[in-house]
Amino acid sequence: MTREEEILAELAKARSEFNVAQADLRSHLDKMRARPLLSDDERKALEELAEKGRLDDDMTALVKKVKDGEDTWEAVFSGESPHGQLLHENLSQLIAAHGLEIAEAWEDLLDEEEEKGNYL
């Protein structure tokens, strides 16, 4: 086998592996898109936290808009909602306050997934 043939064989192998990984990713994304963004329990928990005054004003306002049917979590998280800035402000504050813990939790999640053979 010539060097050129070896290179072409390696490229074909890499392309095949890429196609498998791409199909895997598409399947995973399809499964994620089929799930609701928040479960009923998570929605109820947010509503309860807002009612108890445990969320900041922005999140409380956003929860009320969703609960009243003026908006949906799907629209908020997809960026289609005119009220998405309320979530953005809340997340920015949480990241500023808990950035290190978030980074550590993310690293732990990646490690756990890699142990299962899932490479994100």
Residue pairs with C-beta under 8 A, 6 or more apart in sequence:
1 9
36 74
37 73
37 74
37 77
38 46
38 73
43 66
43 73
46 55
46 59
46 63
47 63
47 67
49 55
49 63
50 59
50 60
50 63
50 64
53 60
55 63
55 90
56 90
56 93
58 86
58 87
58 89
58 90
59 86
59 87
59 90
61 83
61 86
62 71
62 76
62 83
62 86
62 87
62 90
65 71
65 83
66 72
66 73
66 76
70 83
71 81
71 82
71 83
72 81
75 81
75 84
76 83
76 84
76 87
77 87
94 102
95 102
110 120
113 119
113 120
